[in-house]
Amino acid sequence: MTQSSSKLPLRSEIPDEYKWRLEDIFENDEKWEEEYQNIKQMIPEISRFKGKLGRSAEDLLKALKFQDQLLYKLDKLYTYA
């Protein structure tokens, strides 16, 4: 491999169709910040499931759905960042 073929191109040299479009994740940094604040408020809500997961299938399902929702939001948050 020659030195020129191992050089990474500059972002400006890459066609747009091969670049990430961050605005597809969040419209702008302010929207990201809003979601960050929402997630910070959601995290303490996890404690409402403490000691209840074995009570019923319904309680377990609620906890799992909440977990999925939180993880989905976190995935978007860190991917954008």
LOLO-254222 format. One record per residue (C-alpha): residue in three letters; x, z, y. Coordinates in steps of 0.2 Angstrom, whole numbers. Each point is the difference from the previous one (the first is absolute). Example, Ala and Ser with C-alpha at 12.3 -4.5 7.8 and 13.67 -1.06 7.14 Angstrom:
# residues 2
 resn    c1    c3    c2
  ALA    62    39   -22
  SER     6    -3    17
***
This chain:
# residues 81
 resn    c1    c3    c2
  MET     0     0     0
  THR     7    -5    17
  GLN     0    12    14
  SER   -13   -11    10
  SER   -12     0   -14
  SER     0    19    -1
  LYS    -4     3    18
  LEU   -17     6     4
  PRO   -10   -10    12
  LEU    -5     7    17
  ARG   -19     4     1
  SER    -1   -13    13
  GLU     6   -13   -12
  ILE   -13     4   -13
  PRO   -17   -10     0
  ASP   -15    11     5
  GLU    -9    -3   -16
  TYR    14    10    -9
  LYS     0    15    12
  TRP   -11    16    -1
  ARG   -14     0    12
  LEU    -1    19     5
  GLU   -16    -4    10
  ASP    -8    -3   -17
  ILE     3    18    -4
  PHE    -3     8    17
  GLU    -5    -9    16
  ASN    13     9    10
  ASP    10    16     1
  GLU   -14     9     8
  LYS   -11    -3   -15
  TRP    13     6   -12
  GLU     1    16    11
  GLU   -18     2    -2
  GLU     0    -1   -18
  TYR    15    11    -1
  GLN   -10    14     9
  ASN   -15    -3   -12
  ILE    11     2   -15
  LYS     7    16     7
  GLN   -17     7     1
  MET    -5    -6   -17
  ILE    15     9    -9
  PRO    -7    18     2
  GLU   -16    -6    -8
  ILE     8    -1   -17
  SER    -1    19    -1
  ARG   -19    -1    -1
  PHE     3    -6   -18
  LYS    11    14    -5
  GLY    -8     9   -15
  LYS   -14   -12    -2
  LEU     7   -15   -10
  GLY    -5     8   -17
  ARG   -18     4     5
  SER    -7   -16    -2
  ALA     3   -19    -2
  GLU    -8    -3    17
  ASP    12    12     8
  LEU    15    -8    -8
  LEU    -7   -17     5
  LYS    -1     5    18
  ALA    17     7     0
  LEU     7   -16    -8
  LYS    -9   -11    13
  PHE     6    10    14
  GLN    18    -1    -7
  ASP    -2   -19    -1
  GLN    -6    -2    17
  LEU    14    11     7
  LEU    13    -9   -10
  TYR    -6   -17     6
  LYS     1     5    18
  LEU    17     7    -2
  ASP     6   -16    -9
  LYS    -6   -10    15
  LEU     8    13    12
  TYR    18    -1    -8
  THR    -1   -18    -3
  TYR    -3    -4    18
  ALA    14    13     6
***
